[in-house]
Amino acid sequence: MTKKKVHKPGSATIAMNKRARHEYFIEDEIEAGLALQGWEVKAMREGKANIMDSYVVFRNGEAYLFGATITPLNVASSHIVCDPTRSRKLLLNKKELDSIFGLSNRDGYTIVALSMYWKNAWAKVKIGVAKGKQLHDKRTDIKDREWQVSKNRIIKHANR
């Protein structure tokens, strides 16, 4: 029998959208597959993906990832036309698709890409149903984060 490959922790991540958690309240997260071309898979294995400004759009009852950039490799085949910013179809079952479509139609909600990663041999994207934050909400999050750091520092020095 062959042994299963052991993945290093954190090595499966291709791209993260750190700005999404800063600018939005993430209410629900869903894992979706991506329909990719061969050159895109090779480029993603090299870490040439960016999902910073990407979001989900609906066309003809299907969900597409819009705004994600996958930069083609220099050694890509010359007979294939590489479009780095094309819309990529999200692979979701009907129940998940209906669920996020209904959530996105509410006022003030959008669906953003949070992270892109490998799950076994498949490329997956984690999308989140998000509501925009106001400036005062961002300040509250920053205060909470700074308080946690200070609290940990105080506890660490108190035990000495």
Number of C-alpha atoms within 10 A of each C-alpha: 3 4 5 6 7 6 9 7 7 8 9 15 17 21 19 18 17 12 11 20 16 15 16 20 17 21 11 12 16 14 17 20 18 17 17 12 10 8 19 22 18 15 17 21 16 13 14 17 21 20 23 19 14 21 18 24 19 14 8 5 10 15 20 19 24 20 20 20 19 22 19 21 15 8 7 15 11 8 6 8 10 17 12 14 15 14 18 17 20 22 18 16 9 10 9 14 17 14 10 20 20 10 16 19 10 10 8 9 17 21 22 27 28 25 21 25 20 16 12 10 6 12 20 21 26 16 24 25 22 23 19 16 14 10 9 9 15 16 11 11 12 13 11 12 12 12 12 12 10 12 11 12 11 11 10 10 8 8 6 5
